[in-house]
Amino acid sequence: MTRSFAAARLSAVAAAALISAAMAVTDARAEGNLTIYCSVQEEWCQLMVNEFQKATGITVAMTRKSSGETFAQVKAEAANPKGDIWWGGTGDPHLQAAEEGLTEAYESSMLKDLNDWAVSQHKTGGGKTVGIYMGALGFGYSADVLKEKGVEGPKCWADLTKTDYKGEVQIANPNSSGTAYTFLATMVQILGEEDAFAYLKKLNGNVNQYTKSGAAPAQAASRGETLIGITFQHDLVTPAVTSDVPMVVVSPCEGTGFEVGSMSIIKGGPNPDNAKKWYDWALTPEAQALGAQANSFQVPSNKSAPIPEAAPKLSEIKLINYDFAKYGSSEERKRLLSRWDKEIGAAQ
């Protein structure tokens, strides 16, 4: 072997070693990253991210959007997924994502520790999603603002169409908001579809704004920007706790729907192993207790997680037998949203 050939060979070996080392560093970095799409309030999203990073050393990039917006993003990115896990938001779009093959099945060791309704969500979604919290739909108002308006407080869904509340009701758009889609599906289940859309047309005359976020009407009601906000009841509790606003939270007399807030691993995401680490961690009692610290008052899915004292008492609320399989299906959700757009949205 000549000296020049030997030197060239050593140089090639060294170069290969450097390339291997560089690839190893890149792989290590990939193992230390995670991209989360979060569909609860920003404060809760950020607290979860911070605590997970402390617990694991994994660097998390987080984007916060409402349930409908996140579903649209996951679907748009299906050919080249950017996110690893979708955490939070109403269960219906998570079920639609599962049906459309946008998410991965995962059997967490934590499933045995969850409430039946959380496990049921997992089964309904073919193992591709799981319940992380539960909350009942309703509406609310500030007692002070009601007094200023000089009207009687509503007690039932039917009351919200009264002329007393013209221009005084706020709700989100069901295309962007899982909360508002839950309301749409709830009214269809309570009244039947034709009567439900007749009701929604009457209600439309009293609505001052269809917001993007489902929690926004609660915040607007607490600030006096609208009298009544239709949203999940726990979102109405938050301003009462954080701002001492005398919020009145109403469980409608006809009964009401509810959400099973969910979590799903995005199919083909860049960091699947770390997605599973988040998934398992997010189902622990310790992680689920963070909601109350962020002033979010849903009922957690882990049976050992503490229920926030301020959380609405689900046992005292008349809950309907919400059909998640039907109203979380891709076909039904698309059909109802299309009809809403034509008959309600177009009237704006």
PEMO-V40570 format. One record per backbone hydrogen bond with DSSP energy under -0.5 kcal/mol. CO is the residue of the C=O (numbers start at 1). NH is the residue of the N-H. Records with the same first field share a line. If there is no record, write none. Layout:
CO=NH / NH
//
This chain:
2=6
3=7
4=8
5=9
6=10
7=11
8=12
9=13
10=14
11=15
12=16
13=17
14=18
15=19
16=20
17=21
18=22
19=23
20=24
21=25
22=26
23=27
24=28
25=29
26=30
27=31
28=32
29=32
30=33
32=59
34=36 / 61
35=84 / 85
36=38 / 63
37=87
38=65
41=44 / 45
42=46
43=47
44=48
45=49
46=50
47=51
48=52
49=53
50=54
51=55
52=56
53=57
58=60
59=34
61=36
63=38 / 65
66=70
67=71
68=72
69=73
70=74
71=75
72=76
73=77
75=78
77=80
78=81
84=266
85=37 / 87
86=88 / 264
87=39
89=262
90=94
91=95
92=96
93=97
94=98
95=99
96=100
97=102 / 103
98=101
102=267
104=265
106=108
108=111
110=113
111=114
113=303
115=118 / 119
116=120
117=121
118=122 / 131
119=123
120=124
121=125
122=127
123=126
125=128
127=106
130=263
132=301
133=261
134=299
135=259
136=233
138=231
139=250
140=229
141=248
142=146
143=147
144=148
145=149
146=150 / 151
155=253
156=160
157=160
158=161
159=162
162=165
163=166
165=168
168=228
169=208 / 209
170=230
171=211
173=176 / 177
176=68 / 69 / 178
177=181
178=182
179=183
180=184
181=185
182=186
183=187
184=188
185=189
186=190
187=191
188=192
192=196
193=197
194=198
195=199
196=200
197=201
198=202
199=203
200=204
201=205
202=205
203=206 / 207
204=207
206=169
209=171 / 211
211=173
215=218 / 219
216=220
217=221
218=222
219=223
220=225 / 226
221=224
227=142
228=170
229=140 / 231
231=138
232=235 / 236
233=236 / 237
234=238
235=239
236=240
237=241
238=242
239=243 / 245
240=244
245=247
246=143
247=249
248=141 / 250
250=139 / 252
252=255
256=320
257=137
259=135 / 261
261=132 / 133
262=88
263=130
264=86 / 266
265=104
266=269
269=272
271=275
272=276
273=277
274=278
275=279
276=280
277=281
278=282
279=283
280=283
281=284
284=288
285=289
287=290
288=291
289=293
290=294
291=294 / 296
292=295
298=300 / 308
299=134
301=115
302=305
306=308
308=311
312=314
313=316
314=317
317=319
318=256
320=322
322=324
323=327
324=328
326=329
329=333
330=334
331=335
332=336
333=337
334=338
335=339
336=340
337=341
338=342
339=343
340=344 / 345
341=346
344=347
345=348
//
